[in-house]
Amino acid sequence: MGLVDTTALPGNHEIEVQLRAYQGLYQGEEQRERLRELRQAALQVMGEIADFHPYLTGPVLMGTAGRYSDVDIQVFTDDAKALEMHFLNRQIAYDVAEQHRWINGETRTVTVLTLDLEGDEVNIALRSEEHTSELQSH
């Protein structure tokens, strides 16, 4: 039938368990310190954009962020330009890009604003308000 056998691949939970084990063995305090730094960066940015009701996602939220991790935040809005205007009015530099993300079993194009916060990248994915229910179901 031409179907790819994905049942032989590990699931996200299995990968996360092994990643945590690896980090515990080989990265220890370094990983914990890096996670703390990234969470502080996330709090700073989320405080700045609190009016947009940001959600922390990814490895920083899950506690598996490491040496080369970025901060990932989602903002649900039907006015994507409002957040850009927020940054422009406060003279906060950012880059904007379109990225393809795998969301609930399908590929979607998402606008991502990226901030450089003292060397740490903070990615803010802008999602439509209609997708707010997807976040609540997880």
N, C-alpha and C positions, 0 to 999 in steps of 0.2 A: 504494500500500500504506500510505500515511500515515507512512512512516518519515522521520525527520529526517536530512538529509544532514550528518553530522558529519565526513565525510572532508575537507571543505573547510576545516575548522578546524585551527589549528596544534596539535601535540601538546605535552605538558609539556616535553619536551626542547627543542623549538624555542623555546618561550616563555622557558625558562631561559637559553638562549644569548643571546636578545635582551635580556633583563633584565640579564644580566652586562655586555653591551656598553653599554647605557644607563648603568648604574652606573659603569662605567669612564670614560665620557665626561663625565658630569655630576655625579657624586657623589664620586668618587675617595677622598680621605683621609677625608672625612666618613663614607662607607659603611664603610670598613675600621675606623674607630674605633667606630662603632655596633655593628658585628658583634663586635668584641672585647668591648665592654661586655655585650652580650647573652650571649655565650659565658661570660663570667665569672659572670653571673647564673645561667645554666644549671648551671654547675659547682657553685655554692653550693647551689642547691636539690637537685641530684642527689646531692650529698654528704649533705645533710640526710635524704634519703629513700633512701639507698643500700640499706638492707635490703629495699626493695621492687623492686630491680633496674630502675631507670628507663632509658628509651631516649630520647635526644634525637631529634627529628624536625623536619621543616619547613625554613623558610628559614635558621634559625640553623645547622642541621646542614649544609645545602647551600651555605652561604656567600653567599646572596643576600638576607639580612636587611638591611633599610634603616631609614630614619628612623622609620617607624611600625610596625615589626614587633614581635610578641610572641615569647616563648619557648614552644615546644611540646614537651611531654614526654609519653611514654606509659608507663603502668605496667600490667602484666598481673597481675591478681589476681582471685580468686573471692570475696574478702572486701573489698569496696569500703569498708566502714566502718572497716577497720583503718587505712587511711591518714588518714581523717578523725580518728580517735582519736589518731593520732600527732601531728597538728597541734594538736588540742585540748589534749593533755597538755603540749605545749611552748608553749602560748599563742600559736600562730601563726595569725593571722587569714586566713581564706579565704572565698571565695564558692563556691557549688555551683550547677551548672546542668546541664540535659540539653540536649545538642546533637545535631543530625543530621549525620553525617559520611558521605562517600562512601568506602567501603572495599571494595576488590576487586570493583568493579562493582555494588555495592548500597548503599542508604542504611541506615545503622544508627544507633540512638540510643545515645549514649555519655554517661556522667556525666563532667563536667569540673570539677575544682577549680581555682580561679583565685587566685593569690597576687599581691599588689602588693608588689614588691620595689623600694622606693625609686623608684617611678614606672614601673618596668618590669613588665608583666604576664607572669606565668608560668602557662601553662595546662597542667594535668596531666590527661590523658585516661585514664580508668580503663577498661581492656579486660579481658574475661574471659580466664582462662588458656587456654581452648580456642583462642583466636586467636593464641597465641604463634607457632605454625607459620607464620602469614601474614607475620610480621615476618622470620622466618628465610628465607622464600622470596624476599625482595626484596633 
